[in-house]
Amino acid sequence: MTPPDRYALVGHPVAHSKSPVIHSTFAAQTGQHLTYERLLAPLDGFVATVRTFFEQGGMGLNVTLPFKLEAHALADTLSERARAAGAVNTLKITDGNILGDNTDGAGLVTDIERNAGIALKGKRILLLGAGGAARGALLPLLHAGPISLTIANRSQEKASALAHEFAAHGNIDISGFSALQGEFDVIINATSASLSNELPQVQASIFSSATFAYDMMYGKEPTVFMKFAEQQGATVRDGLGMLVEQAAESFYLWRGVRPETAKIFSELRATLT
């Protein structure tokens, strides 16, 4: 019998990752003959770990912290969204050529539009944060066709630099957190504030009962951002679906088959502690 194709998640740490469960479920569902493992790379040994994996016949990798920038530098070819994001979370090798892609933003947009049922075209979008998570989301968000997109950040200079970098892809407004005015249709928290149970310093007035508020973080309980948004009447959602959908996008890049995500999303939700 032909041995299964090998895929893995590479990072440091990786023990907590749900990726093996997600991709094993996708493989079983779509009839793909593959294995998916966790690959712990030394902090100073990412490139050697990746090259060894591919030399031994591995076909694709997901890349998690802290190696997304190194993966971007390692790739021989970059997708448009990986170039825009400046980071890579998916590697695929074909005839010795390593392709780097970034599926995070696509996963975000798919979760909002398909799973939450919120069309982004013509919407007023506010993106909180100007770091790596925001950068990875920008191009897919702009491609979705919002009427406006505002980046707000504690450092307005950082938001301005990011907006300038993406100016060719669409019109982007910038703001500090405290200077935000008016209501938004969609507010996406791409800051790391939820990790420390903190709230970005935004006013309640930017939310309304018509606002959809999305936190890229996820957990068993709603984040402090979600609770605050909900208190203002907004509809809220966390980032678990983004995790599943970015994995589905990676799977499609590797295998040419797009898996269904609803079942594994429900199963993961039930296991969160």
Secondary structure, DSSP 4 states (H G I P E B T S, - for coil): -PPPEEEEEEESS-TT--HHHHHHHHHHHHT--EEEEEEE--TT-HHHHHHHHHHTT--EEEE-TT-HHHHHHH-SEE-HHHHHHT--SEEEEETTEEEEE--HHHHHHHIIIIIS----TT-EEEEE--SHHHHHHHHHHHHT--SEEEEEESSHHHHHHHHHHTGGGS-EEEEESTT--S--SEEEE-SSGGGGT---S--GGG--TT-EEEES---SS--HHHHHHHHTT-EEE-THHHHHHHHHHHHHHHHS-----HHHHHHHHHH--
